[in-house]
Structures are given as C-alpha cells and as structure tokens.
Amino acid sequence: MLNIALFGPPGAGKGTQSALLIEKYKLAYIATGDLLRREISEGSDLGKKASELIDRGELVSDELVVQLIEKRITMSAGINGILFDGFPRTLVQAYILEGLLLKLNTSLACMLSLEVPREELITRLLERGKSSGRSDDTAEIIEHRLEEYQNKTMPVAEFYKFRDKYIPINGVGQIEEVFNRLSESIEKTLQNVWFNLVLTGAPGSGKGTQGRLLAKEYNLYYISTGSLLRREIKAGSEIGLKAKDLMINGELVADEIVIQLIEQEIKQHKNYRGFVFKGFPRTIVQAYILDGLLRRLDSSVSYCIELNTSTLESIKRLSNRAKTPQARAYDLNTDVIVHRLEEYQEKTLPVADFYNKQQKFATIDAVGGEENVFKRLCTKVEEAMRILR
C-alpha cells in the first residue's frame, strides 16, 4: 500500500493538493478536519465536543481523532493506499499512526511537507475566511493555530526525519507546479520501496527455477532457505551440522536457524529492489516471523504467488531431478518425497490462506514449459506491482 501523510501548516494547500493526489494514485482520503466537521454537522456527541475546541483553534483529543480515523480505515479495504491530511499533528499521534498502520500490515511510505512562508499563510487563510465562512479563519485564531503548529506539530517532522521519511516540498506557486513537485517525490519514494515476493508451492513445483528468473527480471535478490542451508552444510559450520540430518530426512529446520541466515542475507543485499523468498515461510509461524523481520527493516511482504502442480507431477519432477547433478539428498528416496509432500499439505498450504486474507495472494498453473510458466508469473508480479504503485 502507498500510505502518505501530507504535512504543513494551516493554509499550506493540503486540501487542494490532496484531491489531486487521491485522483492520481487512487488513494483513500483521511482528513481529520473533514471527519470532525462531518460529526459536527450531524450533531453527534463527538461533534459537539469537537466544535468548541475547533472554534478556539485548539487540537481535538487523540482519543476522539483515533476513533474517527480507525472507523475510516476500516471502511477503506481493498484500496491502493491512504492519504492522511492533518494527521499526525503531534508526536503522540505519530506513534498512534504507526500502530494503526501496523494493524493493516503496512506502514507510512513518506511524509510530504508543504513549506510556505508565514506571511503567505496568513494572507491565504484570511482570503479563505472571506469566502468559506469558517470560524477558525479569523486573524486572532489564525495566529493561535500557527503557534500551535509550531509548538506541537513541528516535532512530528523530526520523528519522520529520523526515519528518513520526511520530504520538504516548496508549497509556493501555481497549484499544478506544487502538484508536480509532490508527484516527483512520490515517484522517487516508490522506487525505493522494496517489492518482496513469497514464492510458494509443493516440492517440485519449480520455485527455484522461477524464483531465480523473477529475481533477474525485476532486479530482486533471490533468497532460498534451502540454498543457504546447503551452503552452511558444505562449509561444515555449526548451523550446517545442525541442519544436515533434518534436511536429509525432509524435515523442517528450526526457525531460529533459518531466521539468522535470512536476516543476514537481507542486510547484505539492501541495494536491490526487493527480495524473492523461496522456501520461507513454510508455516504460519514463519509467516509471522517474516513479517516481523521485514518490519524491523521498515518493509513488509508485498505479494505471495503459489505455483500449482498436482501431486503426481511433483513426484515425477523430483524423481527426474534425482537422476541429475542437481539432485538433492531428499530426492533419492521415494518415502522422503512423499513425506515432504505431506508436510507441504499440512503445514505450508495454510500460509497461502494467510496471505489470501490480506489480499496479497495469487495462484498460477505451474505445469508446462519453463518459459510459459515464467510468462504467467510475470503477469501476476506486474499486476501486484501496479497495485503497490
């Protein structure tokens, strides 16, 4: 999801630019001011409480704002992302937003700050007051609102600067000029957002072959837990010794071992556009582990694609691979092959449902020539990338 916070003092033009950004990037719009005014116009209890504060140019309580925003987020399922206008306004609200987005298994891509000189802001707000009739667009309240912004809202900028998500934008000029500046910054941000693909499927479905092809095609880094473990076994490391017997018998290696290897691999290859994960996650627990691991790096799983093959086709492929130099130790024993397929049905298939519930899942037919399967995969990957953009 493309989640953006549009930042700036009263009169910076957030409302005008928000409308344009929503249309271009197909985002849900969350403006605390609009949500509050709707409550006020409907005469709700929350609206009555908010009215007195707004009329004095003061900030509404976080508890009230959170209730309104969470309700709006819940109504925004299936969208490309969210544009926040007027939130967060305080450091506490910045932490609140982090928590709200965490519930959606996503995060804020960037905070775009419209920078406008104070004198220009006052002129804009006074002009708006003449036509809008808004009670908070008077000289006295404007001064108070700008002071509130400086004292309470500017620390939010430091919060996102520390996370390298704060982008200042010159807010002076024609509407189209400012919009172009905002769009350019968003496009640059999108280029820096990792695309993380989980490639799943039964043993013998072709994950390794297709995963490497996808990584090369889209400048992603291919991470195969099996390859990482075999590397450790070959090196005779402590991890390799622990993993060897488990892999020969087709058993899953302990999570704590796999996590160390994956995290190390990600940190060494941050310059790529993202990662293709093959062989991980294989269980629901590992799916949560991968979420946590990526979140520490301010990222998340973007999409999951299952390569679908029949049990008979998988057995045939693994038996054929056993006759080649690429044979794995567990390809040489029919009982182990069957055990691995049973493990997949029992432990790994639920992972597909995990991502499907997040609307991050697709399945493709993995039977056919390597090139044809790759074309089907590319179609799904590009669809997912368009959604993220």
Phi and psi in degrees as a GROMACS rama.xvg file:
@    title "Ramachandran Plot"
@    xaxis  label "Phi"
@    yaxis  label "Psi"
@TYPE xy
-98.1364  99.5006  LEU-2
-107.153  124.302  ASN-3
-128.312  139.58  ILE-4
-107.441  124.702  ALA-5
-96.763  119.891  LEU-6
-115.112  155.516  PHE-7
149.94  158.693  GLY-8
-70.3213  166.725  PRO-9
-55.2386  133.378  PRO-10
90.086  2.73155  GLY-11
-76.5537  -15.5212  ALA-12
102.368  20.7333  GLY-13
-61.8143  -42.5586  LYS-14
-62.6543  -45.35  GLY-15
-62.6043  -47.8151  THR-16
-70.6423  -31.8986  GLN-17
-58.8244  -44.6942  SER-18
-58.3595  -40.3781  ALA-19
-70.5261  -40.9062  LEU-20
-67.2253  -38.6344  LEU-21
-60.6091  -43.3956  ILE-22
-66.7791  -43.2515  GLU-23
-69.8411  -43.3946  LYS-24
-104.753  4.13718  TYR-25
54.9754  56.9989  LYS-26
-106.04  153.843  LEU-27
-78.5004  144.802  ALA-28
-108.875  125.559  TYR-29
-125.527  107.131  ILE-30
-118.997  116.261  ALA-31
-60.5294  -35.6655  THR-32
-60.8602  -46.9005  GLY-33
-64.3387  -42.645  ASP-34
-61.2237  -41.7322  LEU-35
-68.8401  -42.3234  LEU-36
-63.8197  -32.9188  ARG-37
-64.572  -42.7996  ARG-38
-63.0991  -39.2312  GLU-39
-65.4742  -44.9931  ILE-40
-65.2457  -30.0905  SER-41
-82.4228  -7.87568  GLU-42
69.3203  26.3511  GLY-43
-72.7117  166.119  SER-44
-60.2966  -41.2711  ASP-45
-63.3126  -39.3192  LEU-46
-63.6132  -39.2275  GLY-47
-66.3653  -40.3467  LYS-48
-65.5861  -38.3652  LYS-49
-73.6328  -31.8332  ALA-50
-57.8847  -46.1444  SER-51
-61.9598  -40.6849  GLU-52
-67.8124  -45.2113  LEU-53
-63.0952  -40.9565  ILE-54
-61.6886  -26.9115  ASP-55
-92.5021  -0.10331  ARG-56
76.7282  19.1643  GLY-57
-97.5685  161.726  GLU-58
-80.5262  139.916  LEU-59
-76.1496  152.329  VAL-60
-59.7579  146.394  SER-61
-59.547  -38.1081  ASP-62
-58.3402  -43.1526  GLU-63
-67.749  -45.1619  LEU-64
-62.2108  -43.2414  VAL-65
-61.7049  -41.5646  VAL-66
-58.4611  -43.9426  GLN-67
-68.1766  -43.4496  LEU-68
-68.5662  -43.2369  ILE-69
-62.3072  -37.4968  GLU-70
-62.7398  -42.1042  LYS-71
-68.8935  -40.6456  ARG-72
-61.3722  -43.3407  ILE-73
-59.1874  -31.9682  THR-74
-83.256  -1.12408  MET-75
-109.489  30.9978  SER-76
-66.9837  144.802  ALA-77
79.9864  13.491  GLY-78
-98.0633  168.756  ILE-79
-74.2294  -22.0373  ASN-80
166.287  -171.749  GLY-81
-132.466  138.649  ILE-82
-108.168  117.944  LEU-83
-96.872  123.039  PHE-84
-118.726  115.379  ASP-85
88.9859  9.85893  GLY-86
-151.75  129.63  PHE-87
-83.8189  146.572  PRO-88
-107.663  -12.769  ARG-89
-134.622  166.497  THR-90
-62.634  -39.4301  LEU-91
-61.345  -42.6918  VAL-92
-65.7092  -30.5007  GLN-93
-62.6131  -42.7094  ALA-94
-67.7107  -36.6692  TYR-95
-61.5853  -43.8437  ILE-96
-62.588  -39.2779  LEU-97
-56.8753  -43.4472  GLU-98
-68.3053  -40.3593  GLY-99
-63.0341  -43.5693  LEU-100
-71.2773  -29.8704  LEU-101
-60.952  -35.7822  LEU-102
-63.2515  -26.7335  LYS-103
-92.0615  5.51784  LEU-104
58.4461  40.9887  ASN-105
-145.276  -171.656  THR-106
-155.064  174.286  SER-107
-81.2355  127.575  LEU-108
-75.0253  -42.0993  ALA-109
-166.522  160.513  CYS-110
-113.703  117.961  MET-111
-98.5844  120.809  LEU-112
-109.363  117.517  SER-113
-80.5698  116.311  LEU-114
-98.8836  118.363  GLU-115
-137.133  133.672  VAL-116
-58.792  149.735  PRO-117
-57.6953  -43.5443  ARG-118
-61.9345  -39.177  GLU-119
-66.2315  -38.8458  GLU-120
-62.105  -46.4456  LEU-121
-61.7519  -43.7665  ILE-122
-60.9085  -46.2872  THR-123
-60.6651  -45.7088  ARG-124
-67.9421  -38.5133  LEU-125
-65.1354  -40.0821  LEU-126
-64.6457  -41.6819  GLU-127
-64.4013  -36.5502  ARG-128
-61.8672  -31.648  GLY-129
-67.611  -31.9505  LYS-130
-102.646  -31.3438  SER-131
-85.1962  -29.8505  SER-132
75.9526  9.92406  GLY-133
-67.7056  134.233  ARG-134
-69.874  -16.7756  SER-135
-96.5081  8.48813  ASP-136
-106.208  52.4175  ASP-137
-115.219  156.937  THR-138
-53.954  -45.139  ALA-139
-65.9789  -45.5897  GLU-140
-72.3404  -32.9863  ILE-141
-59.6421  -45.8692  ILE-142
-59.8549  -41.1571  GLU-143
-67.4524  -41.0296  HIS-144
-64.9107  -41.0905  ARG-145
-66.4996  -35.9189  LEU-146
-67.7507  -41.4607  GLU-147
-59.4656  -42.5658  GLU-148
-60.736  -47.0904  TYR-149
-63.5049  -42.1402  GLN-150
-79.2449  -38.8923  ASN-151
-106.404  -29.5541  LYS-152
-95.7308  -31.8839  THR-153
-58.7814  -33.6816  MET-154
-58.7495  -23.6733  PRO-155
-63.6959  -36.2989  VAL-156
-59.5326  -42.6299  ALA-157
-64.2598  -36.2048  GLU-158
-57.7447  -45.5277  PHE-159
-84.8213  -24.4263  TYR-160
-64.0147  -40.9427  LYS-161
-61.2148  -30.4729  PHE-162
-94.9272  8.19767  ARG-163
57.3204  38.2143  ASP-164
-119.96  2.43149  LYS-165
-94.3348  122.954  TYR-166
-125.651  109.984  ILE-167
-74.7297  137.459  PRO-168
-127.385  130.065  ILE-169
-64.5891  114.531  ASN-170
-95.2126  9.81778  GLY-171
-99.9867  134.394  VAL-172
133.686  -174.636  GLY-173
-65.589  153.05  GLN-174
-53.1458  -44.6629  ILE-175
-65.7201  -37.1592  GLU-176
-63.1489  -45.6614  GLU-177
-65.1741  -41.0328  VAL-178
-61.1192  -41.1423  PHE-179
-63.5987  -37.4291  ASN-180
-65.1109  -42.407  ARG-181
-62.7647  -45.3939  LEU-182
-62.8326  -41.4756  SER-183
-60.9178  -40.8687  GLU-184
-67.5177  -38.6546  SER-185
-64.5362  -43.4106  ILE-186
-61.6537  -40.4475  GLU-187
-64.9276  -38.5519  LYS-188
-63.415  -43.2191  THR-189
-61.6026  -34.7095  LEU-190
-66.2444  -25.2545  GLN-191
-93.8853  -3.81997  ASN-192
-84.8101  124.956  VAL-193
-65.688  142.136  TRP-194
-104.932  111.694  PHE-195
-109.877  115.966  ASN-196
-111.18  127.291  LEU-197
-95.6943  122.828  VAL-198
-107.607  114.382  LEU-199
-121.7  168.694  THR-200
153.079  161.166  GLY-201
-64.1601  156.542  ALA-202
-52.6726  133.391  PRO-203
88.8101  4.44585  GLY-204
-81.5671  -8.84059  SER-205
98.8049  19.498  GLY-206
-60.2646  -42.9386  LYS-207
-63.5651  -48.8762  GLY-208
-60.0849  -51.0964  THR-209
-71.4336  -33.7215  GLN-210
-62.7273  -41.6222  GLY-211
-66.3189  -40.1404  ARG-212
-64.2494  -42.7212  LEU-213
-64.466  -42.3253  LEU-214
-59.391  -43.7367  ALA-215
-67.1183  -41.5325  LYS-216
-65.5086  -37.9574  GLU-217
-114.713  16.6985  TYR-218
56.373  44.1846  ASN-219
-104.704  161.269  LEU-220
-102.392  129.145  TYR-221
-86.9891  123.292  TYR-222
-120.491  111.591  ILE-223
-111.587  117.435  SER-224
-61.7413  -35.3827  THR-225
-61.863  -44.3062  GLY-226
-64.6457  -40.5701  SER-227
-63.5247  -41.9653  LEU-228
-68.7423  -40.1596  LEU-229
-64.4267  -33.591  ARG-230
-63.2399  -41.4172  ARG-231
-67.6882  -38.6468  GLU-232
-63.5146  -45.0753  ILE-233
-62.498  -36.4982  LYS-234
-77.0909  -11.13  ALA-235
69.6172  26.6498  GLY-236
-73.8778  170.754  SER-237
-61.969  -41.3022  GLU-238
-63.463  -41.7039  ILE-239
-61.9123  -40.7839  GLY-240
-64.7911  -37.8  LEU-241
-68.9703  -35.2482  LYS-242
-83.6156  -25.4566  ALA-243
-56.0538  -54.5175  LYS-244
-64.3407  -37.4772  ASP-245
-63.0655  -44.5547  LEU-246
-68.2972  -38.0664  MET-247
-60.4414  -35.458  ILE-248
-91.1683  5.92566  ASN-249
74.7865  18.2008  GLY-250
-88.6286  158.465  GLU-251
-79.247  137.834  LEU-252
-78.6638  147.175  VAL-253
-53.7258  139.885  ALA-254
-57.8302  -39.8233  ASP-255
-62.951  -28.2847  GLU-256
-72.8636  -47.8183  ILE-257
-63.8231  -40.9368  VAL-258
-57.9103  -45.808  ILE-259
-56.569  -44.6961  GLN-260
-68.2628  -43.6207  LEU-261
-66.2523  -45.9083  ILE-262
-61.9093  -41.2298  GLU-263
-62.7389  -41.3752  GLN-264
-66.3137  -41.0173  GLU-265
-63.1596  -47.7044  ILE-266
-63.8414  -27.8107  LYS-267
-82.9754  -10.2697  GLN-268
-132.787  42.1301  HIS-269
-69.369  -13.8709  LYS-270
-78.1544  -6.77677  ASN-271
-81.3621  167.637  TYR-272
-76.5344  -7.74267  ARG-273
156.841  -162.229  GLY-274
-138.048  147.708  PHE-275
-107.042  118.063  VAL-276
-100.025  117.368  PHE-277
-117.311  125.389  LYS-278
87.3158  4.16939  GLY-279
-157.516  128.316  PHE-280
-83.5349  145.601  PRO-281
-106.406  -9.32257  ARG-282
-138.094  164.686  THR-283
-60.2152  -40.5231  ILE-284
-58.7362  -43.7147  VAL-285
-66.833  -30.1717  GLN-286
-63.3806  -42.1015  ALA-287
-67.2679  -38.0808  TYR-288
-61.0435  -46.2249  ILE-289
-63.5851  -39.3504  LEU-290
-58.188  -47.1549  ASP-291
-65.1738  -39.8613  GLY-292
-63.6969  -46.127  LEU-293
-69.6341  -34.6972  LEU-294
-64.9716  -33.0581  ARG-295
-61.0097  -25.6962  ARG-296
-101.808  17.1736  LEU-297
59.9758  42.095  ASP-298
-141.028  -173.885  SER-299
-162.326  169.995  SER-300
-70.2083  127.941  VAL-301
-86.7186  -39.4295  SER-302
-163.358  157.135  TYR-303
-131.882  129.992  CYS-304
-122.571  130.042  ILE-305
-100.002  129.62  GLU-306
-88.0922  113.148  LEU-307
-96.4872  119.546  ASN-308
-135.842  156.572  THR-309
-75.506  159.797  SER-310
-58.9627  -42.5237  THR-311
-61.9847  -41.4539  LEU-312
-64.755  -40.5751  GLU-313
-63.0859  -45.1604  SER-314
-61.7714  -43.5529  ILE-315
-60.3747  -45.3804  LYS-316
-65.8165  -44.5895  ARG-317
-66.4862  -37.0446  LEU-318
-65.3211  -38.5359  SER-319
-68.5477  -38.3303  ASN-320
-65.8866  -28.6018  ARG-321
-62.8509  -18.9217  ALA-322
-94.4987  4.70709  LYS-323
-114.838  167.303  THR-324
-64.8244  -16.311  PRO-325
-84.984  4.89321  GLN-326
-58.8831  138.647  ALA-327
-95.2396  157.444  ARG-328
-58.0342  -35.7679  ALA-329
-81.2577  -2.62762  TYR-330
-81.4345  -15.6099  ASP-331
-87.2665  -5.25728  LEU-332
-127.38  117.921  ASN-333
-61.3528  -36.9773  THR-334
-63.0493  -39.4598  ASP-335
-68.3236  -39.0368  VAL-336
-59.594  -48.0196  ILE-337
-61.6787  -40.7622  VAL-338
-61.9271  -41.5356  HIS-339
-64.4325  -38.9186  ARG-340
-66.816  -37.2721  LEU-341
-66.6389  -40.1051  GLU-342
-59.8259  -41.0938  GLU-343
-62.193  -47.9701  TYR-344
-59.6628  -41.9267  GLN-345
-79.3776  -43.1497  GLU-346
-107.444  -29.8698  LYS-347
-97.2132  -32.5181  THR-348
-56.0379  -37.6963  LEU-349
-59.6955  -23.0287  PRO-350
-63.3114  -37.8421  VAL-351
-60.2991  -42.4131  ALA-352
-65.7892  -35.1155  ASP-353
-57.9734  -46.937  PHE-354
-79.3737  -28.2711  TYR-355
-63.3133  -39.189  ASN-356
-65.3014  -22.3186  LYS-357
-92.7359  4.78362  GLN-358
59.4236  40.4156  GLN-359
-125.993  32.1276  LYS-360
-136.874  142.884  PHE-361
-147.835  155.738  ALA-362
-125.215  142.702  THR-363
-129.113  156.649  ILE-364
-74.0628  117.836  ASP-365
-98.4879  12.1114  ALA-366
-94.0481  133.402  VAL-367
130.981  -174.314  GLY-368
-65.1443  151.393  GLY-369
-53.9926  -42.5444  GLU-370
-67.019  -40.7475  GLU-371
-66.1675  -42.0743  ASN-372
-63.186  -40.4854  VAL-373
-62.3669  -40.4998  PHE-374
-61.9354  -41.4307  LYS-375
-63.1548  -41.9636  ARG-376
-62.288  -45.8959  LEU-377
-60.0031  -38.522  CYS-378
-59.7525  -45.5129  THR-379
-67.8759  -41.6478  LYS-380
-62.2562  -43.9245  VAL-381
-68.9426  -32.9493  GLU-382
-62.4107  -45.0553  GLU-383
-63.4938  -41.2914  ALA-384
-64.0778  -38.311  MET-385
-64.2417  -38.7525  ARG-386
-62.6925  -42.5332  ILE-387
-64.7517  -30.548  LEU-388
